[in-house]
Structure formats: structure tokens, C-alpha cells
Amino acid sequence: MSQGVQVVGLYVRDQDEALAFYVDKLGFRVHTDVRNGTYRWLTVQHPEQPSFQLGLFTPGPPVLDAATAQTLSAIVAKGAMPPLVLSVADCHAAHAQMSARGVEFTQEPVARFGTVDAGFRDPSGNGWKMIEARG
């Protein structure tokens, strides 16, 4: 039995909007989408990394009160959360493909630190760095 990190969660303002972004624009696939009353457990995974799930969660009850949820949503929208990192084989090619799908980049591909990286944000404001894997 393997062990390790299985799910990392992101706060998103709207789970359906986030789901469309991660599946249609980034190429992730749905792993789990279940509801318990008003609570929705929604995770996606990268097709080449099936043992890891990215949770797309809305801040609010039953986990957080309304005031805390509103504060968290505002912080995420400002892009203040730490960035996530997406590893790609070719940053320029991935940038072109993702741009064609409607991903809006905050940073075009730049060669530095011995690799190439670019930046984008999801519709909720979560920041991503896309970094070309070193050969």
C-alpha cells in the first residue's frame, strides 16, 4: 500500500466554474464529485498523475462561518495564496495550447533558472506557475 499526499485543496468561488476551467482548459479529469446536503466534495486529477487529487472547495459551512468564508474568498481573488506548480514537457507549447483554450496568462513564458516558466490564474484567483521539466 502506497502512502503520501492524496488530496490538496483549493478554495474556489464557484465549483462549477472551477470544474470547467480545470477540465476544459487544463485537461484535468474529475475524480470525485459527491454531495452531502449543501456540501460538495469535488476533486480533479491530472491525467498523468492519478494518485494525486486537487480538491476544488468553496469556503463556507459546515467548515467555516460566513464571515470567514467571505474573507478567504477575497484573499484568494486577490491572488494572495501561494502559487501551485504545474510541470510540463514544453512550456512554450503548453502556453500556446492553453492560450488557445482560453487560459489567461499573467506571465508569458520566460527562460530563467535553467528552465522556462509562465504564470496564470484560475477563475477564482489561485495562482499557478507552469514550469518546463528539466531534461
Buried (B, 14 or more C-beta within 10 A) or exposed (E): EEEEEEBEEBBBBEBEBBBEBBEEBBBBEBBEEEEEEEEBBBBBBBEEEEEBBBBBBBBBEEEBEEEEBEEBBEBBBEBEBEBBEBBBEEBBEBBEBBBEEEBEBEEEBEEEEEBBBBBBBBBBBBBBBBBBEEE
